[in-house]
Amino acid sequence: MRDLYSVLGVKRNAGAEEIKAAWRTKAKSVHPDQNRDDPEANQRFTEVGRAYEVLKDPAKRSRYDLQRNKVEALEREQTIMQQRQSAREAAEKAKIAKANAERILAELAQAEAEKAKADKQAQAAQAAQAKSEKPQPDATPSPAPAQGQAQAQAQAQEQPQSKPNGPGESPEDLVSRIFGNTPEAAAAAETLRREVEADAERAENDQSSGSARPASILAPIELLSSFVRRIRGIQPPPEKAPDLVVEATVTIDDLLAEKSVPITLSDGRELRVPLEGGVTQGHVVRLKGQGLKLQGMGRGDVAVTVRVAKDEKFTVDGYDLKTVLPITLEDAVLGCDAKVEAPNGPLDITVPAWSSSDQVIRIDDLGLPNGEGGRGALAVELRVMLWEKPDDKVTDLMRVMREGLFL
């Protein structure tokens, strides 16, 4: 069940008269007769009636407040338990990833040692070749050094092929071995794959230009080694206390000026809530790191729900400001020029001929700031009003229009 105070649109410390007035306004706006095209009108009207039945009775209201406080306390406790469980799972995943990374790094170290050994053998083969090419007086060159060089080169070429990740295993598979089959692993593998492809493309470009060194067979493993070192020592995110949920009552002038407003927390601290960036009725402004501080947990946030105070001139509908303009019957039929109250002062508007009640005249860019450099509209609702005292001529005219003229 929804919060009964939210159903009526009042604060929890609202008085009996405020609750009664809110119920009348809400019941009128959601009445099924006024919302015949809405299939949920009956349900919403019943919900408003039930909320008023509970909140108008002090005893029922007291029991409801007590039960509501118990439910909220239970929800906060469940949130803390869920966050602790998530932190434990994150720590376990980080522990597994670190162990896998250490194992892979050991394999990489072995591969680098094998590479160094292969490089040493290749250097020995090159030295033997240089020695064999020197002219030997009174002797015929022996083919043995060339044969030894060929064998050393073949061994050097074959040695690095024994990769620590096994035959046919790609760098993506190595990342999967570290992180497991998770979205994070897929993202990490994609990053590594792009680095390997970029390295290979650079090597091809260098070779085509004739000025480059040959690409190392172990380049993907070297890239992976660099990547694994990034995640060494990874720590799970600190556990955070649940949000402190409060409400801030602001005026329409506050929203128009986009200034910050003060709120006082239950512990006596006073904070200021910024209203810039398109804030209106029902928006939640989050104050980072200003909430609850529990032992062994990081400080939580303060989630401030914005409530707009009742205004004599305007009501808030999203970023629009709504106002009512009473007009007489003759002005509704014939049209007229009128003045309407706007945020910046009185404004002249034209009422079209043959206007009816509930007709709305929208004036753009006179509403609340929407956070995108613009503003909502001023919505002027026309309301046809009769005279305070009955007029015989108008009464006779209406009777003739309804019943016809008999001679």
C-alpha positions as CSV (number, residue, x, y, z in Angstrom):
1,M,0.0,0.0,0.0
2,R,1.2,3.5,-0.8
3,D,2.1,6.0,1.9
4,L,-1.2,7.6,2.9
5,Y,0.4,11.0,3.3
6,S,1.7,10.8,-0.2
7,V,-1.7,9.8,-1.5
8,L,-3.2,13.0,-0.2
9,G,-0.1,15.1,-1.0
10,V,0.5,16.3,2.6
11,K,3.5,16.2,5.0
12,R,3.5,13.8,7.9
13,N,3.1,16.6,10.4
14,A,0.1,18.0,8.6
15,G,-2.8,19.2,10.8
16,A,-6.4,17.9,10.6
17,E,-7.7,20.9,8.6
18,E,-4.8,20.6,6.1
19,I,-5.6,16.9,5.7
20,K,-9.3,17.6,5.2
21,A,-8.6,20.4,2.6
22,A,-6.2,18.1,0.7
23,W,-8.7,15.3,0.7
24,R,-11.4,17.6,-0.8
25,T,-9.1,18.8,-3.5
26,K,-7.8,15.4,-4.3
27,A,-11.2,13.7,-4.3
28,K,-12.5,16.3,-6.7
29,S,-9.6,16.0,-9.1
30,V,-9.7,12.1,-9.2
31,H,-13.5,11.7,-9.1
32,P,-14.7,9.2,-11.7
33,D,-17.2,11.7,-13.1
34,Q,-14.3,14.0,-13.9
35,N,-12.2,11.2,-15.4
36,R,-14.5,9.1,-17.4
37,D,-11.8,8.1,-19.9
38,D,-9.5,6.9,-17.1
39,P,-10.1,3.2,-16.3
40,E,-8.2,3.6,-13.0
41,A,-10.2,6.5,-11.8
42,N,-12.4,4.4,-9.4
43,Q,-9.3,2.8,-7.9
44,R,-7.6,6.2,-7.3
45,F,-10.8,7.7,-5.9
46,T,-11.1,4.8,-3.5
47,E,-7.5,5.0,-2.5
48,V,-7.9,8.7,-1.6
49,G,-11.0,7.9,0.5
50,R,-9.2,5.2,2.4
51,A,-6.3,7.5,3.1
52,Y,-8.6,10.2,4.5
53,E,-10.5,7.7,6.6
54,V,-7.3,6.7,8.4
55,L,-5.7,10.1,8.7
56,K,-8.7,12.0,9.9
57,D,-9.1,9.8,13.0
58,P,-6.3,10.5,15.6
59,A,-6.3,7.0,16.9
60,K,-6.1,5.3,13.5
61,R,-3.5,7.8,12.4
62,S,-1.4,7.1,15.5
63,R,-1.5,3.3,14.8
64,Y,-0.7,3.9,11.1
65,D,2.3,6.1,12.0
66,L,3.6,3.5,14.4
67,Q,3.3,0.7,11.9
68,R,4.8,2.8,9.1
69,N,7.9,3.5,11.3
70,K,8.3,-0.2,11.9
71,V,8.1,-1.0,8.2
72,E,10.7,1.7,7.4
73,A,13.1,0.5,10.1
74,L,12.8,-3.0,8.7
75,E,13.4,-1.8,5.1
76,R,16.5,0.1,6.3
77,E,17.8,-3.1,8.1
78,Q,17.2,-5.2,4.9
79,T,19.0,-2.6,2.8
80,I,22.0,-2.7,5.2
81,M,22.0,-6.5,5.0
82,Q,21.8,-6.5,1.2
83,Q,24.7,-4.0,1.0
84,R,26.8,-6.1,3.3
85,Q,26.1,-9.2,1.3
86,S,27.0,-7.4,-1.9
87,A,30.3,-6.2,-0.3
88,R,31.2,-9.8,0.7
89,E,30.5,-11.1,-2.8
90,A,32.6,-8.3,-4.3
91,A,35.5,-9.1,-1.9
92,E,35.3,-12.7,-2.8
93,K,35.3,-12.0,-6.6
94,A,38.3,-9.6,-6.1
95,K,40.1,-12.3,-4.1
96,I,39.6,-14.9,-6.9
97,A,40.6,-12.4,-9.6
98,K,43.8,-11.5,-7.7
99,A,44.7,-15.2,-7.3
100,N,44.1,-15.8,-11.0
101,A,46.2,-12.7,-11.9
102,E,49.1,-13.9,-9.7
103,R,49.0,-17.3,-11.4
104,I,48.9,-15.7,-14.9
105,L,51.8,-13.4,-14.0
106,A,53.8,-16.5,-12.9
107,E,53.1,-18.0,-16.3
108,L,54.1,-14.8,-18.0
109,A,57.4,-14.7,-16.1
110,Q,58.1,-18.2,-17.3
111,A,57.3,-17.2,-20.9
112,E,59.6,-14.2,-20.6
113,A,62.4,-16.4,-19.3
114,E,62.0,-18.7,-22.3
115,K,62.0,-15.7,-24.6
116,A,65.3,-14.5,-23.1
117,K,66.8,-17.9,-23.5
118,A,65.7,-18.0,-27.2
119,D,67.2,-14.5,-27.7
120,K,70.5,-15.7,-26.2
121,Q,70.6,-18.7,-28.6
122,A,69.8,-16.4,-31.5
123,Q,72.7,-14.1,-30.6
124,A,75.0,-17.1,-30.3
125,A,74.0,-18.2,-33.8
126,Q,74.6,-14.8,-35.2
127,A,78.1,-14.7,-33.6
128,A,78.9,-18.1,-35.1
129,Q,77.8,-17.0,-38.5
130,A,80.0,-13.9,-38.3
131,K,82.9,-16.0,-37.4
132,S,82.4,-18.4,-40.2
133,E,82.3,-15.6,-42.8
134,K,85.8,-14.5,-42.0
135,P,88.4,-15.7,-44.6
136,Q,90.5,-18.7,-43.4
137,P,94.0,-19.0,-45.1
138,D,95.1,-22.4,-46.4
139,A,91.8,-23.9,-45.4
140,T,88.5,-24.7,-46.9
141,P,85.5,-23.3,-45.0
142,S,83.6,-25.9,-43.1
143,P,79.8,-26.1,-43.5
144,A,79.5,-27.1,-39.8
145,P,79.0,-23.5,-38.5
146,A,76.3,-22.8,-41.0
147,Q,74.6,-26.0,-40.1
148,G,74.8,-25.1,-36.4
149,Q,73.4,-21.6,-37.2
150,A,70.4,-23.1,-39.0
151,Q,69.7,-25.4,-36.1
152,A,70.0,-22.5,-33.5
153,Q,67.7,-20.3,-35.6
154,A,65.1,-23.1,-35.9
155,Q,65.3,-23.7,-32.2
156,A,64.9,-20.0,-31.5
157,Q,61.9,-19.9,-33.7
158,E,60.3,-22.9,-32.1
159,Q,61.0,-22.0,-28.5
160,P,58.7,-18.9,-28.1
161,Q,55.8,-20.9,-29.6
162,S,55.3,-22.6,-26.3
163,K,53.0,-20.0,-24.8
164,P,52.0,-20.2,-21.1
165,N,48.3,-20.0,-22.1
166,G,48.4,-23.2,-24.0
167,P,48.1,-23.9,-27.7
168,G,45.2,-22.0,-29.4
169,E,44.3,-19.9,-26.3
170,S,43.6,-16.3,-27.2
171,P,44.3,-13.2,-24.9
172,E,40.5,-13.1,-24.4
173,D,40.6,-16.6,-23.0
174,L,43.4,-15.5,-20.6
175,V,41.3,-12.6,-19.3
176,S,38.3,-14.9,-18.9
177,R,40.6,-17.2,-16.8
178,I,41.2,-14.2,-14.5
179,F,37.8,-12.7,-14.2
180,G,35.5,-15.5,-15.1
181,N,32.6,-15.3,-17.6
182,T,31.3,-11.9,-16.5
183,P,30.4,-8.7,-18.3
184,E,33.6,-7.2,-16.7
185,A,35.7,-10.0,-18.3
186,A,34.1,-9.4,-21.7
187,A,34.9,-5.7,-21.5
188,A,38.5,-6.4,-20.4
189,A,39.0,-8.9,-23.2
190,E,37.7,-6.5,-25.8
191,T,40.1,-3.8,-24.5
192,L,43.0,-6.3,-24.7
193,R,41.9,-7.5,-28.2
194,R,42.0,-3.9,-29.5
195,E,45.4,-3.3,-28.1
196,V,46.7,-6.5,-29.7
197,E,45.2,-5.6,-33.1
198,A,46.6,-2.1,-32.9
199,D,50.1,-3.4,-32.1
200,A,49.9,-5.9,-35.0
201,E,48.8,-3.1,-37.4
202,R,51.7,-0.9,-36.3
203,A,54.1,-3.8,-36.9
204,E,52.7,-4.3,-40.5
205,N,53.0,-0.6,-41.3
206,D,56.5,-0.5,-40.1
207,Q,57.5,-3.6,-42.1
208,S,55.9,-2.2,-45.3
209,S,57.9,1.0,-44.8
210,G,61.1,-1.0,-44.5
211,S,62.2,0.8,-41.4
212,A,60.8,-1.2,-38.6
213,R,61.8,-3.8,-36.2
214,P,59.9,-7.2,-36.5
215,A,57.0,-7.6,-34.1
216,S,57.6,-9.9,-31.1
217,I,55.8,-13.2,-30.9
218,L,55.2,-12.5,-27.2
219,A,53.6,-9.0,-27.8
220,P,50.1,-10.2,-26.9
221,I,51.4,-11.8,-23.7
222,E,53.3,-8.6,-22.9
223,L,50.2,-6.6,-23.4
224,L,48.3,-9.0,-21.2
225,S,51.0,-8.7,-18.5
226,S,50.6,-5.0,-18.5
227,F,46.9,-5.3,-18.3
228,V,47.0,-7.8,-15.4
229,R,49.3,-5.5,-13.4
230,R,46.5,-2.9,-13.5
231,I,44.1,-5.1,-11.6
232,R,46.7,-6.3,-9.0
233,G,45.8,-5.2,-5.5
234,I,42.2,-4.5,-6.4
235,Q,40.0,-3.8,-3.4
236,P,36.2,-4.1,-3.1
237,P,34.3,-0.8,-2.9
238,P,33.7,0.3,0.7
239,E,30.4,-0.6,2.2
240,K,28.1,2.4,2.3
241,A,25.3,3.2,4.8
242,P,21.8,3.4,3.4
243,D,20.4,6.7,2.2
244,L,18.8,9.1,4.6
245,V,15.4,10.0,3.0
246,V,14.0,13.5,3.9
247,E,11.7,16.1,2.4
248,A,12.3,19.8,1.7
249,T,9.4,22.2,1.3
250,V,10.2,25.0,-1.1
251,T,8.3,27.9,-2.6
252,I,7.7,28.6,-6.3
253,D,9.9,31.7,-5.9
254,D,12.7,29.4,-4.7
255,L,12.4,27.2,-7.8
256,L,12.2,30.3,-10.1
257,A,15.4,31.7,-8.6
258,E,17.1,28.3,-8.5
259,K,18.6,29.1,-5.1
260,S,19.5,26.6,-2.4
261,V,17.2,26.1,0.6
262,P,18.1,24.9,4.1
263,I,16.9,21.7,5.7
264,T,17.5,20.3,9.2
265,L,18.3,16.6,9.7
266,S,17.1,14.5,12.6
267,D,20.6,14.8,14.2
268,G,20.4,18.6,14.2
269,R,22.7,19.1,11.2
270,E,21.6,21.8,8.8
271,L,22.3,21.3,5.1
272,R,21.5,23.3,2.0
273,V,19.7,21.7,-1.0
274,P,20.6,23.1,-4.4
275,L,17.6,23.7,-6.7
276,E,19.4,24.4,-10.0
277,G,19.3,22.0,-12.9
278,G,15.6,21.7,-13.4
279,V,14.1,20.8,-10.0
280,T,10.3,20.7,-9.5
281,Q,7.7,19.0,-7.4
282,G,8.6,15.4,-6.5
283,H,12.2,15.5,-7.7
284,V,14.9,13.9,-5.5
285,V,18.1,15.8,-4.9
286,R,20.9,13.6,-3.7
287,L,23.5,15.1,-1.3
288,K,26.6,12.8,-1.6
289,G,28.3,11.7,1.6
290,Q,26.0,13.8,3.9
291,G,23.8,11.0,5.3
292,L,24.1,8.3,8.0
293,K,27.4,7.4,9.4
294,L,27.4,3.8,10.8
295,Q,30.3,2.0,12.4
296,G,32.3,0.1,9.9
297,M,30.5,1.7,7.0
298,G,31.1,4.7,4.8
299,R,28.8,7.7,5.2
300,G,25.6,7.4,3.1
301,D,23.8,10.1,1.0
302,V,20.9,12.3,1.8
303,A,18.0,11.8,-0.6
304,V,15.9,15.0,-0.5
305,T,12.4,14.9,-2.0
306,V,11.3,18.3,-3.1
307,R,7.7,19.4,-2.1
308,V,6.3,22.7,-3.3
309,A,4.5,24.7,-0.8
310,K,0.9,25.7,-1.5
311,D,0.7,29.1,-3.4
312,E,-2.2,31.5,-3.6
313,K,-1.6,32.3,-7.3
314,F,-0.1,29.2,-8.9
315,T,0.0,25.4,-8.8
316,V,2.9,23.3,-10.2
317,D,2.4,20.7,-12.9
318,G,5.9,19.4,-13.9
319,Y,7.7,22.5,-15.2
320,D,4.4,24.4,-15.9
321,L,2.8,26.9,-13.6
322,K,-1.0,26.8,-13.6
323,T,-3.4,29.6,-12.7
324,V,-7.1,30.2,-12.9
325,L,-8.7,33.2,-14.7
326,P,-12.4,33.8,-13.8
327,I,-14.4,35.3,-16.6
328,T,-18.1,36.3,-16.9
329,L,-20.6,34.6,-19.2
330,E,-20.7,37.5,-21.7
331,D,-16.9,37.6,-21.9
332,A,-16.8,33.8,-22.5
333,V,-19.3,34.2,-25.4
334,L,-17.9,37.4,-26.9
335,G,-14.3,37.2,-25.9
336,C,-12.3,39.9,-24.1
337,D,-9.0,41.3,-23.1
338,A,-7.9,40.4,-19.5
339,K,-5.1,40.6,-17.1
340,V,-3.6,37.5,-15.5
341,E,-1.1,37.1,-12.8
342,A,2.3,35.8,-14.1
343,P,5.6,35.1,-12.2
344,N,7.0,38.5,-13.3
345,G,3.8,40.5,-12.7
346,P,0.5,41.1,-14.3
347,L,0.2,40.1,-18.0
348,D,-2.3,41.1,-20.7
349,I,-3.9,38.2,-22.6
350,T,-6.8,37.8,-25.0
351,V,-9.6,35.5,-24.3
352,P,-11.0,34.1,-27.5
353,A,-14.8,34.3,-28.2
354,W,-16.9,31.3,-27.3
355,S,-14.5,30.1,-24.6
356,S,-15.7,27.5,-22.1
357,S,-14.7,26.6,-18.6
358,D,-11.5,24.4,-18.2
359,Q,-10.2,25.8,-21.5
360,V,-6.5,26.5,-21.2
361,I,-4.4,29.3,-22.7
362,R,-0.7,28.3,-22.7
363,I,2.0,31.0,-22.6
364,D,5.4,29.5,-23.3
365,D,8.6,30.3,-21.3
366,L,6.9,31.6,-18.2
367,G,7.1,28.5,-16.1
368,L,9.9,26.8,-14.1
369,P,13.4,26.3,-15.3
370,N,13.7,22.9,-16.9
371,G,17.5,22.4,-16.6
372,E,18.0,22.5,-20.4
373,G,18.2,26.3,-20.8
374,G,14.4,26.7,-21.2
375,R,11.4,27.0,-19.1
376,G,7.9,25.5,-18.8
377,A,4.7,27.3,-19.7
378,L,2.2,29.4,-17.8
379,A,-1.1,27.5,-18.2
380,V,-4.1,29.8,-17.7
381,E,-7.3,27.9,-17.0
382,L,-10.5,29.8,-17.9
383,R,-13.4,29.5,-15.4
384,V,-16.8,30.9,-16.4
385,M,-18.5,32.6,-13.4
386,L,-22.1,33.7,-13.0
387,W,-23.1,37.0,-11.3
388,E,-23.4,37.1,-7.6
389,K,-27.1,37.9,-7.9
390,P,-29.6,36.3,-10.4
391,D,-30.3,38.4,-13.5
392,D,-33.9,38.2,-14.8
393,K,-32.9,38.9,-18.4
394,V,-30.2,36.2,-18.5
395,T,-32.6,33.8,-16.8
396,D,-35.3,34.5,-19.4
397,L,-32.8,34.1,-22.2
398,M,-31.6,30.7,-20.9
399,R,-35.2,29.6,-20.5
400,V,-35.9,30.5,-24.1
401,M,-32.8,28.7,-25.3
402,R,-33.7,25.6,-23.4
403,E,-37.5,25.4,-23.9
404,G,-37.9,27.4,-27.1
405,L,-40.1,30.5,-27.8
406,F,-43.8,30.0,-27.7
407,L,-46.2,32.6,-29.2
